[in-house]
Amino acid sequence: MELVFIRHGQGEHTIDLPNSLNTTDPELTNKGRNQAISLRKQFPLSTTDLILISPMSRTLQTVQIWSEGINCRKIVSPFLSPRMFPQNQKWTTLPCDELLTKEKIKYKFNEFDIDEEDLSREWWTKGINKLPEQEFEKIADMFLNWCKSTGKKRIYLVSHDGTITSYRQFITGKKLSRNDFPREVGWLKINW
């Protein structure tokens, strides 16, 4: 199975660092919206595609714009929510990385399905942002095996720089750093 990890377009929380990190539920900037449009040429979608998305406005807007007019399956999952990289248990979750509730997602983005699997229920309130590495690896293995169980040959996963890098490190077994973060709407393909 081919996994295509895509980082969301530029969000409002990145335009006035470090102050903008305190923005709650940041959306895409105009540049971010244009970046999302550019995904249409890079990754043309069809109705058979599956996209898994982090429960944040900036990721949901990226997919909404990218998939406009294509009735493919889009599932919001807490297993793609923001994740600190590298991990530091002394750090706190920033306001820009607080998860949207399922209710808010249903209200703002009603064209998306919500991951309601038993495995994901507790993670809607916890998120994966501060999970110690060993716990994250268990969750990552479980989530990736669920992806494989869909029977899809390719799955798109739209998430965040730290989350993508965490999954990449888990899958490849290579030690990565912040220098390995994908840029805005940057992507990488990994076979699982």
Beta strands, then each sheet from edge to edge (+ up, - down):
strand 1: 2-7
strand 2: 50-53
strand 3: 73-76
strand 4: 113-114
strand 5: 154-159
strand 6: 187-191
sheet 1: 4+ 3+ 2+ 5+ 1+ 6-
end
